[in-house]
Amino acid sequence: MRSAAWFGASGRAGMIHRSWMRSQGFGPEVFDGRPVIGIAVSASELAPCNVHLDRVAEAVKRGVWQAGGFPLAFPTMATGETLMRPTAMLYRNLMAMEVEELIRANPLDGVVLLSGCDKTTPAMLMGAASVDLPAVMVTGGPMLNGKFRGGDVGSGTHVWKFEEELKAGRMTEEECFFAEGCMARSNGHCMTMGTASTMACLAEALGMQLPGSATWPAVDARRFETAQSAGQRIVAMVKEDLRPSEILTRAAFENAIRVNAAIGGSTNAIVHLLALAGRVGVPLTMSDFDELGRAVPTLVNLMPSGRFLMEDFCYAGGIPVVLSRLTEAGLLRADVRTVSGKPRETAQCWNDDVITTVEAPFQPPGTGTAVLTGNLAPEGAVIKQSAASPELLTHTGPALVFDTAEDYHRVADDPQLPVAPDTILVIRGAGPKGYPGMPEVANVPVPKKLIEQGITDVVRICDGRMSGTGYGTVVLHVSPESAVGGPLALVRTGDRITLDTPARELTLHVPDDELAARRAAWVPPESPYRSGYTWLYREHVTQAHLGADFDFLHGTRGSAVPRDSH
């Protein structure tokens, strides 16, 4: 065992390592060579989605003890999307780096990763993959379905809807305040198919989470049964030497991309899977998401694209049903390993309205996330077709350009704003370097002037991201971003732009010589950051089409035992 370099050492070093552990009340038998299992816990009251993970960790410990291991929980960062500014995405790479270094620096033979909110799941997977010790993911589970006025409401998704109702005068401030508590009524992450739910499902689809464990509600007893099973399983994985590098293969990523299409998953999954693939050396590109997803129908009828919520998805059979149906249709690779160590079993669906069949899907093939290219997005951009207005997926209109999201918000309610239904809102300065951190500001609200006319959607183009709980005809992740001189930086108000989603093209109708003149006159925005983490981030973050990871963190650095400390 790797941990023997600490606990099995002789002399002064061994005494130091063992004696300070015994101050916690552990008996000498825990140093008998059994696997030492780290439990990475991202619980934090500043990350509401993760706040219950201390309880989940106790269930993991039970499983580790039962299987003959020695469990040791340790805290990690919690990149909570709901509170962190300017964006939790700014800190995903920092959390991944912290998780990696904590695993490597400590006497661990394997690790269980406890995550919840959007960025904690990919950050933990990225960190664990770069160490490549046996690892199991346990996500914290979704909240219970939101309930308001006799119907279901989705966390995140209904924020945008209530905002529109408020602007249109159909809801009061008091009613919105009451509705807030109806959306989030238990521990857990968003119960829509937002980024947190998407990444939990994809962790299972990748094979890094035990079968069926992605969807159990956070407060369901089976969430804790799952955690206990993960504790048992990680001990066996250490003995089998089953590592992430054997699970996170090209086939696993292809499966995850297709599952993301089938569940109507968040566009944010693209940037996270690209970053994770970079850690394990699997070649993956933006075009893979389009090519692999085109043949996959959307099977899961969940908000924001559909009607139901994660609790319903769980009771219908969850991810195992999606995997079974895609496999039966020949859309998944079966030659994959998973943390279970067993072949995936066929699962039965208990509600075909929630998880539809491949033959009669919720949405037909080709309606998932599309990857666009063209002279406005040479390295790619994405659009979630299932959350967009069908009539706007092919659209030409004049641009109304804003250098920052704040610039737009200041005038969004102005009755004199020069917008019409065919206007294309361009929001730039929201990419990885430009904001910094690539925040979820792309789905800016429709101008009040248009809402009052009954217009509920317009085309929006941005180099930032959109919440997985959001909806609308929004082109995201435009790469290269405006802050590094991408074509988005050259767009001017009045320029005509064409969005042609079926052709996968995003075109700026400006002659090449005019664009060249604009580029020659373009001045890069000056950064206010001269030191600290944000400076490091801006200096080393890659563009969205490469996963927005740090350039110096690509690849694995292994689990070699570091030099002695005493």
SELUMPA-242228 format. One record per residue (C-alpha): residue in three letters; x, y, z. Coordinates in pm, whole numbers, padded with zeros to 5 digits, always signed. Layout:
<sites>
ALAXYZ;...
</sites>
This chain:
<sites>
MET+00000+00000+00000;ARG+00116+00352-00078;SER+00019+00453+00277;ALA+00285+00217+00417;ALA+00545+00484+00332;TRP+00388+00682+00616;PHE+00230+00439+00860;GLY+00463+00145+00799;ALA+00780+00352+00828;SER+01034+00275+01100;GLY+01215+00516+01326;ARG+01124+00875+01399;ALA+00922+00936+01080;GLY+00694+00638+01142;MET+00640+00736+01506;ILE+00546+01090+01408;HIS+00298+00979+01143;ARG+00132+00719+01366;SER+00134+00896+01701;TRP-00040+01210+01582;MET-00309+00999+01418;ARG-00354+00813+01747;SER-00430+01145+01916;GLN-00769+01116+01743;GLY-00840+00792+01924;PHE-00745+00543+01652;GLY-00605+00214+01783;PRO-00279+00064+01655;GLU-00466-00190+01441;VAL-00547+00075+01177;PHE-00177+00076+01085;ASP-00171-00295+00994;GLY-00138-00231+00620;ARG-00506-00198+00537;PRO-00602+00047+00257;VAL-00621+00408+00374;ILE-00910+00579+00199;GLY-00935+00955+00175;ILE-01282+01110+00163;ALA-01265+01447-00009;VAL-01552+01653+00134;SER-01657+01981-00027;ALA-01920+02061+00239;SER-01962+02432+00305;GLU-02237+02662+00424;LEU-02122+02897+00149;ALA-02211+02629-00107;PRO-02573+02536-00024;CYS-02572+02246-00273;ASN-02288+02082-00079;VAL-02381+02164+00280;HIS-02503+01811+00362;LEU-02192+01628+00242;ASP-02053+01584+00594;ARG-02343+01347+00654;VAL-02273+01169+00328;ALA-01909+01130+00438;GLU-02023+00945+00752;ALA-02202+00692+00530;VAL-01888+00649+00318;LYS-01686+00586+00635;ARG-01923+00307+00737;GLY-01864+00135+00406;VAL-01486+00171+00426;TRP-01475+00028+00778;GLN-01703-00260+00674;ALA-01470-00348+00386;GLY-01160-00343+00604;GLY-01023-00003+00513;PHE-00919+00300+00718;PRO-01129+00607+00622;LEU-00998+00960+00669;ALA-01212+01258+00564;PHE-01053+01584+00459;PRO-01203+01918+00351;THR-01165+02072+00009;MET-01280+02395-00149;ALA-01645+02426-00241;THR-01701+02617-00562;GLY-02064+02709-00505;GLU-02229+02856-00814;THR-02500+03033-00617;LEU-02282+03271-00414;MET-01929+03294-00554;ARG-01834+03604-00753;PRO-01737+03678-01020;THR-01809+03312-01101;ALA-01743+02969-00952;MET-01583+02876-01283;LEU-01293+03105-01198;TYR-01211+02867-00912;ARG-01275+02528-01074;ASN-00911+02496-01173;LEU-00794+02605-00827;MET-01012+02341-00666;ALA-00886+02077-00908;MET-00529+02172-00823;GLU-00604+02160-00450;VAL-00771+01817-00473;GLU-00480+01680-00675;GLU-00215+01806-00435;LEU-00401+01698-00120;ILE-00439+01342-00251;ARG-00075+01319-00354;ALA+00067+01477-00037;ASN-00114+01247+00206;PRO-00096+00875+00298;LEU-00385+00769+00075;ASP-00432+00455-00129;GLY-00767+00555-00279;VAL-01018+00836-00257;VAL-01393+00893-00254;LEU-01492+01230-00400;LEU-01798+01402-00249;SER-01933+01680-00466;GLY-02254+01870-00527;CYS-02267+02203-00704;ASP-02177+02255-01070;LYS-01799+02300-01058;THR-01717+02069-00766;THR-01784+01753-00966;PRO-01555+01831-01263;ALA-01293+01987-01035;MET-01272+01675-00821;LEU-01264+01445-01123;MET-00989+01656-01282;GLY-00780+01654-00967;ALA-00821+01282-00903;ALA-00748+01199-01266;SER-00418+01386-01251;VAL-00307+01176-00951;ASP-00452+00852-01090;LEU-00511+00670-00764;PRO-00827+00456-00740;ALA-01121+00695-00706;VAL-01500+00686-00682;MET-01731+00986-00723;VAL-02033+01029-00496;THR-02245+01328-00589;GLY-02472+01477-00325;GLY-02800+01435-00510;PRO-03068+01678-00628;MET-03313+01867-00413;LEU-03673+01751-00387;ASN-03902+01885-00656;GLY-03995+02248-00607;LYS-04363+02311-00537;PHE-04552+02636-00597;ARG-04924+02696-00633;GLY-05001+02330-00684;GLY-04739+02266-00951;ASP-04375+02172-00990;VAL-04115+02447-01018;GLY-03752+02397-01104;SER-03459+02555-00924;GLY-03281+02796-01155;THR-03519+02747-01447;HIS-03807+02923-01274;VAL-03582+03210-01167;TRP-03574+03321-01530;LYS-03947+03261-01571;PHE-04040+03449-01255;GLU-03816+03739-01363;GLU-04004+03763-01692;GLU-04338+03747-01509;LEU-04224+04024-01276;LYS-04114+04247-01566;ALA-04442+04186-01746;GLY-04638+04283-01434;ARG-04790+03939-01389;MET-04617+03878-01054;THR-04545+04104-00761;GLU-04220+04132-00565;GLU-04392+03969-00267;GLU-04506+03674-00476;CYS-04154+03625-00614;PHE-04009+03638-00264;PHE-04247+03364-00152;ALA-04172+03156-00463;GLU-03799+03160-00384;GLY-03851+02928-00089;CYS-04069+02699-00298;MET-03794+02638-00554;ALA-03529+02520-00308;ARG-03691+02324-00026;SER-03432+02067+00075;ASN-03061+01991+00074;GLY-02914+01907-00264;HIS-02823+02059-00597;CYS-03061+02194-00864;MET-03330+01940-00948;THR-03360+02056-01309;MET-03125+01915-01572;GLY-02885+02199-01499;THR-02510+02164-01480;ALA-02500+02000-01136;SER-02748+01729-01240;THR-02580+01694-01577;MET-02234+01643-01430;ALA-02366+01395-01174;CYS-02526+01196-01456;LEU-02213+01215-01668;ALA-01994+01101-01379;GLU-02209+00787-01379;ALA-02204+00762-01759;LEU-01824+00792-01759;GLY-01806+00504-01514;MET-01673+00706-01220;GLN-01990+00679-01009;LEU-02172+00364-00902;PRO-02471+00262-01117;GLY-02794+00438-01027;SER-02634+00675-00780;ALA-02650+01003-00974;THR-03019+01075-00927;TRP-03126+00975-00576;PRO-03247+01291-00397;ALA-03007+01436-00143;VAL-03244+01365+00144;ASP-03343+01012+00036;ALA-03209+00731+00254;ARG-03078+00563-00059;ARG-02839+00855-00114;PHE-02664+00738+00204;GLU-02689+00371+00106;THR-02513+00464-00218;ALA-02241+00644-00026;GLN-02191+00343+00200;SER-02162+00117-00106;ALA-01902+00353-00252;GLY-01700+00321+00069;GLN-01707-00054+00038;ARG-01622-00049-00329;ILE-01321+00184-00308;VAL-01143-00061-00075;ALA-01185-00334-00335;MET-01071-00099-00612;VAL-00747-00031-00426;LYS-00682-00404-00402;GLU-00765-00442-00773;ASP-00554-00134-00858;LEU-00842+00000-01071;ARG-00748+00359-01154;PRO-00923+00650-01334;SER-00688+00610-01633;GLU-00842+00266-01697;ILE-01196+00407-01678;LEU-01164+00748-01844;THR-01092+00620-02193;ARG-01195+00758-02531;ALA-01488+00514-02530;ALA-01604+00644-02192;PHE-01600+01003-02317;GLU-01791+00907-02630;ASN-02054+00745-02409;ALA-02074+01054-02189;ILE-02122+01282-02490;ARG-02408+01068-02617;VAL-02566+01046-02273;ASN-02545+01424-02244;ALA-02743+01448-02568;ALA-02997+01194-02448;ILE-03064+01367-02115;GLY-03080+01718-02263;GLY-02776+01804-02056;SER-02614+02138-01991;THR-02387+02304-02245;ASN-02140+02344-01959;ALA-02071+01972-01982;ILE-01871+02045-02297;VAL-01613+02267-02131;HIS-01584+02031-01832;LEU-01544+01713-02035;LEU-01285+01881-02256;ALA-01086+01978-01946;LEU-01114+01630-01794;ALA-01009+01465-02118;GLY-00702+01688-02123;ARG-00603+01559-01779;VAL-00601+01195-01891;GLY-00458+01254-02239;VAL-00771+01155-02431;PRO-00805+01346-02759;LEU-01139+01527-02755;THR-01256+01827-02955;MET-01561+02049-02985;SER-01656+01878-03309;ASP-01681+01544-03127;PHE-01980+01673-02933;ASP-02166+01758-03252;GLU-02069+01449-03448;LEU-02134+01202-03166;GLY-02452+01370-03047;ARG-02629+01421-03380;ALA-02764+01067-03400;VAL-02890+01067-03041;PRO-03249+01161-02960;THR-03338+01341-02638;LEU-03498+01077-02418;VAL-03534+01257-02086;ASN-03824+01499-02053;LEU-03683+01735-01789;MET-03673+02109-01732;PRO-03545+02338-01874;SER-03616+02163-02206;GLY-03911+01960-02084;ARG-04165+01909-01809;PHE-04033+01690-01526;LEU-03762+01719-01258;MET-03479+01502-01122;GLU-03693+01336-00856;ASP-03921+01207-01134;PHE-03618+01099-01338;CYS-03486+00903-01041;TYR-03810+00717-00978;ALA-03842+00638-01349;GLY-03510+00452-01333;GLY-03245+00721-01376;ILE-02926+00695-01579;PRO-02923+00310-01594;VAL-03240+00325-01807;VAL-03085+00584-02041;LEU-02772+00370-02073;SER-02979+00058-02141;ARG-03191+00222-02409;LEU-02895+00379-02586;THR-02701+00052-02572;GLU-02994-00145-02716;ALA-03010+00109-03000;GLY-02639+00063-03073;LEU-02556+00419-02965;LEU-02319+00339-02675;ARG-01983+00167-02651;ALA-02013-00146-02437;ASP-01637-00206-02407;VAL-01587+00017-02105;ARG-01478-00036-01746;THR-01652+00131-01454;VAL-01589+00169-01083;SER-01840-00110-01018;GLY-01602-00362-01172;LYS-01901-00532-01336;PRO-02068-00515-01679;ARG-02359-00272-01693;GLU-02693-00443-01646;THR-03014-00380-01839;ALA-03246-00152-01642;GLN-03625-00132-01654;CYS-03806+00199-01701;TRP-04094+00279-01467;ASN-04226+00589-01642;ASP-04198+00629-02019;ASP-04329+00984-01999;VAL-04014+01087-01809;ILE-03765+00862-01993;THR-03899+00810-02341;THR-03796+00538-02582;VAL-03551+00572-02870;GLU-03836+00484-03108;ALA-04067+00756-02969;PRO-03829+01009-02813;PHE-03907+01333-02632;GLN-03713+01513-02907;PRO-03574+01362-03229;PRO-03206+01309-03309;GLY-03011+01619-03395;THR-03194+01850-03153;GLY-02932+01844-02877;THR-02640+02080-02833;ALA-02499+02195-03165;VAL-02144+02313-03227;LEU-02119+02611-03461;THR-01823+02743-03657;GLY-01779+03028-03901;ASN-01599+03359-03925;LEU-01751+03474-03596;ALA-01641+03160-03407;PRO-01337+03006-03579;GLU-01271+02765-03291;GLY-01637+02698-03223;ALA-01943+02804-03029;VAL-02237+02606-02890;ILE-02613+02635-02877;LYS-02858+02419-02684;GLN-03124+02357-02947;SER-03369+02188-02713;ALA-03385+02502-02498;ALA-03406+02744-02794;SER-03702+02876-02992;PRO-03725+02667-03312;GLU-03808+02966-03529;LEU-03488+03143-03421;LEU-03248+02857-03492;THR-03213+03000-03841;HIS-03204+03376-03816;THR-03039+03684-03963;GLY-03051+04021-03793;PRO-02863+04334-03691;ALA-02628+04322-03394;LEU-02670+04537-03086;VAL-02330+04515-02917;PHE-02238+04549-02549;ASP-01881+04524-02422;THR-01994+04385-02086;ALA-02301+04219-01942;GLU-02330+04511-01700;ASP-02353+04753-01993;TYR-02655+04562-02118;HIS-02826+04530-01780;ARG-02806+04907-01731;VAL-03027+04966-02034;ALA-03228+04643-02063;ASP-03543+04810-01928;ASP-03503+05132-02126;PRO-03818+05184-02338;GLN-03601+05368-02594;LEU-03356+05079-02640;PRO-03311+05034-03018;VAL-03423+04672-03035;ALA-03669+04481-03251;PRO-03765+04114-03260;ASP-03492+04046-03520;THR-03215+04216-03317;ILE-02923+03995-03214;LEU-02783+04090-02874;VAL-02403+04053-02862;ILE-02250+04039-02514;ARG-01873+04020-02507;GLY-01600+04041-02245;ALA-01735+03729-02073;GLY-01479+03468-02176;PRO-01221+03285-01964;LYS-00970+03573-01964;GLY-01207+03860-02022;TYR-01444+03845-01726;PRO-01237+03659-01590;GLY-01369+03307-01545;MET-01629+03265-01822;PRO-01941+03330-01608;GLU-02302+03229-01670;VAL-02410+03569-01801;ALA-02481+03481-02164;ASN-02858+03435-02133;VAL-02926+03798-02050;PRO-03296+03873-02011;VAL-03500+03980-02310;PRO-03537+04361-02318;LYS-03842+04481-02129;LYS-03956+04671-02437;LEU-03991+04342-02627;ILE-04146+04151-02335;GLU-04423+04411-02324;GLN-04483+04337-02693;GLY-04520+03966-02616;ILE-04172+03873-02743;THR-04019+03611-02512;ASP-03697+03522-02694;VAL-03429+03683-02909;VAL-03095+03554-03037;ARG-02810+03626-02798;ILE-02439+03566-02872;CYS-02172+03564-02602;ASP-01823+03434-02523;GLY-01945+03338-02175;ARG-02157+03052-02050;MET-02522+02996-01960;SER-02660+02819-01656;GLY-02769+02467-01737;THR-03103+02562-01582;GLY-03144+02843-01835;TYR-03316+02848-02170;GLY-03346+03063-02480;THR-03179+03098-02819;VAL-02834+03172-02685;VAL-02504+03110-02865;LEU-02236+03040-02603;HIS-01863+02974-02560;VAL-01768+03176-02869;SER-01400+03098-02920;PRO-01157+03266-02938;GLU-01308+03512-02693;SER-01319+03886-02746;ALA-01055+03960-02479;VAL-00785+03788-02684;GLY-00891+03946-03011;GLY-01139+03689-03134;PRO-01376+03805-03409;LEU-01641+03885-03147;ALA-01422+04181-03048;LEU-01463+04327-03397;VAL-01844+04325-03418;ARG-02015+04665-03426;THR-02375+04760-03366;GLY-02565+04733-03693;ASP-02351+04455-03841;ARG-02567+04174-03973;ILE-02515+03826-03831;THR-02659+03495-03945;LEU-02722+03205-03710;ASP-02776+02891-03920;THR-02800+02609-03671;PRO-02888+02332-03921;ALA-02575+02424-04119;ARG-02378+02471-03795;GLU-02264+02817-03901;LEU-02231+03155-03728;THR-02151+03425-03981;LEU-02065+03793-03948;HIS-02156+03971-04272;VAL-01864+04213-04284;PRO-01610+04212-04569;ASP-01268+04068-04492;ASP-01089+04395-04566;GLU-01314+04581-04322;LEU-01252+04318-04055;ALA-00877+04349-04117;ALA-00898+04726-04070;ARG-01093+04683-03747;ARG-00841+04429-03622;ALA-00553+04666-03692;ALA-00727+04932-03483;TRP-00827+04697-03200;VAL-00665+04757-02862;PRO-00664+04470-02608;PRO-00851+04552-02287;GLU-00617+04630-02000;SER-00628+04386-01710;PRO-00662+04529-01360;TYR-00497+04218-01215;ARG-00126+04239-01139;SER-00089+03964-00878;GLY-00275+03692-00694;TYR-00478+03398-00815;THR-00682+03593-01071;TRP-00361+03712-01235;LEU-00240+03350-01250;TYR-00574+03244-01396;ARG-00567+03503-01674;GLU-00208+03422-01759;HIS-00258+03046-01793;VAL-00624+02964-01868;THR-00690+02810-02208;GLN-00977+02905-02435;ALA-01322+02749-02409;HIS-01267+02504-02695;LEU-00976+02355-02494;GLY-01173+02326-02170;ALA-01064+02650-01998;ASP-00816+02453-01787;PHE-00472+02581-01692;ASP-00215+02511-01961;PHE+00029+02379-01701;LEU-00220+02124-01561;HIS-00279+01919-01874;GLY-00189+01556-01826;THR-00127+01346-01516;ARG+00146+01388-01259;GLY+00101+01054-01087;SER+00087+00934-00729;ALA+00453+00884-00643;VAL+00517+00917-00269;PRO+00676+01258-00203;ARG+01004+01298-00017;ASP+00997+01258+00359;SER+00887+01550+00576;HIS+01099+01482+00888;
</sites>
